[in-house]
Amino acid sequence: MRSTATPNLLQSLPPISISPRNPSLLAHNSLTNPPKRTLDITCASKRSPDDYHATLKTLNSRGRRPRKSLGQHYMLNAEINEQLVASANVEEGDLVLEIGPGTGSLTNVLIDAGAIVLAIEKDAHMAALVRERFADTNRFKVLQEDFIKCHIRSHMLSMLESMGSLSEKTRYAKVVANIPFNISTDVIKLLLPMGDIFSEIVLLLQDETALRLVESSLRTSEYRPINIFVNFYSDPEYKFKVPRSNFFPQPNVDAAVVKFKLKQAVDYPAVSSTKSFFSMVNSAFNGKRKMLRKSLQHICTPVEIEEALQNVGCLATSRPEELTLDDFVNLHNSIVRV
């Protein structure tokens, strides 16, 4: 259920009125949907793209070095940032969440594309850097917070509600981010269930992680509960690979861009309780090489599990890596009583 509370950090935003590149859009909306609140956003001239020298110059000017503890690897290739933004189909007036803006190289491209950017940055020094860098535009807001711990739903709802009268598409936001590899699973678990807020999420991930999330097959060691989770809440797509040479400092692995098109609640697989469903899935994989009739016997008897498996078209001796998302849904609905 959406919260109506307005977080303190966003209360400082000025009342919003967007000046679109297409003036007729504002005229149409002012006739059909009189705004309750308005956000004053104007279009800025196109900015110079960041490259290797610009990024290092920015870091050196502040005496900053990438912090390994925060998983900081800065993008040096402006073309990769352009492709990230293009993968999310960012358009004029889109509200975009960016996680870890760093020196602002991706932020720069998002603003040029016409987006209104809310950035979450854990590093106080980098938050101050991008706040100063984009001080001349009212299309950017940075919050110095730990994304994993912040109230992102409240932050986004506040922004969306203030923009809701502008056009139908501002009902949903997007996420475009080059995130630290070490928090990728946590970020995915937080964001994918938010189909009521985000329409699509485009993330730059470790290549191995990207492949595992999107292309893991049944009966392989790479098939895990996160695959069930990702496909329950979204339609994932592997977009393109990004060689490690595009980052500073250079990581030990390549990266890749993945796009998650989020599902709405009405499109989720039909389970009586998502909590009990994922609890069952996690239990199944805790004994990955065990047959389900043994790993799930805390839910019901082995005989009942065997019967349920056969009723949903699976072998009585099935192991978790042999079941599809639909198989798990049908099994849950057969043996779990909520």
N, C-alpha and C positions, 0 to 999 in steps of 0.2 A: 504494500500500500504506500502510495506516495506521501512523503512528509511535506507539510506546508511551512515548516520552520525555515526562516531565512538566516543562513549562517552569517556571523558577524563580519567575516573577512570579505563577504560580497556586498554587504550593506553600503560600502563606500562607493560602489559602482554608481555612476551618474545615471539619472533616468535616461532610457535608451530611445533614440530615433534614428533608424538606419537610412542613409542616403544611398540607395542602390545605384549600380551603373545603368540600370533600366528604370528611369523615373516613372514610367507608367505603372510599374509594380507597386510603388508606394501609393500612387493615386488610386489604384484599384482597391488596395487594402484599406485605405482610409475611408472609402465609401462603404465597403461591405463589413469591415470589422473595426469599429472605432476603438483605438488602443486604450487599454486601462493604464498602462505605463509605457513609456517609450525609452529606447536606448539610442543615444546620439552617437552614431557611428558614421564616419565619413571615409571616403576612399582615398588612400594615399598613393602617391606615385610609386612606380615599380622600383624596388631596391636592388642594389648590386648583389649578385649571388656570392655566397661564401665559397671559398676554396681552401686548399691546403695552407697557403700563406696567410689568408685572412683569419682562419681559425687559430693558427699558432700565434699570430700577432695579438689576437684578442686575449688568449691565455697568458702570454708573456706580459701584456700590459698590466695584468693584475697579479703577476707573480704566482699564477696558479699552475699546479700540476694535476693531471688526472688522478683521482683517488681510487685506488684498487678496491678499497672497502665498499665503495658505492658502485662498483662495476662500471666506471666511467670510461667509455670509448667514444671519441668524438668523430662524427662523420666529416670527411674531407672532400667529398665529391658532391658538388651541387646537383649534378644530373641524377644521382640516386635520390636525393630529396625531392626533385621534380617528379620522379617516377612514383615515389611513395604517395605524394599528393594526388597524382593522376589515378593511382590505384583505388583511392577512396572517392574519386569523382567529386572532389571538393569544388564547390561553386560559390559565387557571390552570396553572402548572407548566411552561409553554413556556420553553425556553432561547432567548433572542433576542440576536443580535449587533447592536450599534448602532455605526455608524462616524461619528465626529465628533459627540459629544453636545452640544457647545457649552454653553449655559447649562442644559441638562437638561430643556427643555420637552417633547421627545418621550419622553425617559427617564421623566419623570413619568407620562405616560399609559401607557407600557408596564408600569411597576410597578403602577399602579392596575388594569391588566387581569390581573394575577397573574403576569406574566412574571418570569423571572430574567434579568437583563440583564448582558451583558459588553460594555463600551464600549471602543472604541479611540480615543484622542484624541491628536493630534500636538502640539497647543499645551499646553505645560506649565502655563500659567496657567489655562486652561479645565479641564484635567484636575484641578487642585487645587480649582477651584470646584465641580465636580460631585461630587468625592470628599467635600468638606465638606457639600454640600447633601444628599446621600443617606447621610450617616454613620449615620443612625438606622435604616437598613434593611440586612438581610443578603441582600437580593435584588439587590444591585448591586455590580459590580466594574468599575473603570476602570483601563486600562493606558495609560500615557503612551508611545505608540509611533507611528511612521509606519506607517499601515495597509499601504501598498504594499510596505513592506520587512519587516513583522513576520511571524512564523511563525504565521499564523492557524490553519492546520490543527492544529498542535500544541496551541495554546490551546483550540480547540474540542473536540478529542478528549479532552483532560484533563477538561474540564467534563462532556462527554457520558458518559464512562466513570464518573465519580463519581456521576452521576445515573441511570445506566442501569437500576438495580434498581427505580426508582420506578414507571415505567409504560412501556408499549410506545411511546408517542408521543415519549418523550425519547430515542429512538434518533436522532432528527433534530432539528436546530435550525432557526431561522428568522433571516432578516436583515430588519430594518426600519430604514431610515436616510434622513436628509436629507443627502446627500453633496455636497461641493464639486463644482461642474460641471466643473472642470478636471481631475478625476481619474476621471470617470465611466467612460470606456472601460477604464482600467486596473482599476478595481474590478470591472467586469463580466467582464473576461477572467480575473481571479483567482478569482472566486466561482462562476461558472456551471459549471465542470468539477467542482465539489465536491458532486455529487448524493449522495455517500455520507455527507455531513455535514448538508447543508441540504435541506429539503423545498421551501421557497419563499423568494423574495427580493423584497422590496418596496422600491423606491428612488424617491426624489424627484429627478428629472433635469430638465435643460433641456428645454423642450417640443419644440423642434426635434429634439433627440437622441432623445427618446422616440418621436416619430412615425417617425423614420428607422429605429429599431431594430425597431419593431413592424409598421409599415404600408408599408415600402418595396416597390415593385412591380418586377417584371421589366421590363427595357428602359427603366429610368430612371437618371438620373445619381446617384440616392440609393442605388442597390443596390450594396452593397459587401461585402468579406469579412466584416465584423462581422455582417452579416445571416445569412450562412451559419453563422458561429460561434454566434450566439444561438439559432438554430433547431436546430442540431446538439445542443446541450446542454439546451434548455429549450423550454417553450411560453410565449411572452411575451403579455402582455395590457395594453393601454393602459387605465388605470382612470379618471383624471379630470385635468382641467387645473387648475393653480394660478396665478392671476394674480400678477404680480410685486409688486403692492402689499402682499402678505402677508409680505414679507421686509424685514429691516433689516440693512444698507443695501439699498435697492431695486436689484435687478439690472436690466440693460438688456433682459432677456428674461423671458418667462413660463416657468413650470415645469410639470411633469406627473408623475403617479405611474404607474409601470409595475410590474406583478407578473410575475415569472418563476417558473413552476412547473418545478422542476428534474427532469430525467430521470435514471433510474438507468442504470448502465452497460449493463445488458442491453437497454435501450431506445434506446441510441445507434444511429445508422445503421451498418450493417456495413461497416467499412473495416479493412484489414489493419493499418494504423498511423495513428493520429490525427495524429502528427507529420508523416508524409509527405502525408497528406490536406490539412492546412491549409497546408503548404508549397506544394503544387500550386495550391490556391485562391489564395493570395497571389501566386504567380507569374502566374496567369491574369489577375488584376486589375492587376498592375503595368503591363501594356500594355492598359489597359481598352478602348481603341478598336481594338486589334489583334485579329485572328482568333486563336482558340485554337491553330490549327495552326502559328502563328508564335510566340506567347508561350510555348508549352509544348514547343518543339522541343528544349529541353535535356533533356527526359525521353525522347522518342523522335522518330522522323522525322515530318515533316508528313503524309506519306501514312498512316502508322499512326494518327496523331491523327484524321485525316479518317475513316478506317474505323471507329475506335472511337466517334466522335461519331454516325455513322450507325447503328451497332449499338445505341446507347442511345436512338435515336429523335430525334436532333438533326441539324441541318443541318451539312454538312461545313464550311460557312463561318461557323459560330457564333462569337459573341463572349461573353465571360464574363457580361455582364449579361443574357444570354438563357437562362442555365441555372438550374434550380431546385436546391435542396439535393440531391434524389434524383439529378438529372442529374449533378451533380458527383461524388456517391458512385459512381455507375455508371461514369463516365469514369475516375475514379481506379482503380477495381478492374480496369479494362480495360488501362490503360497503365502503371501503376506496379508495379514488382516490388520487394518488400521482402525 
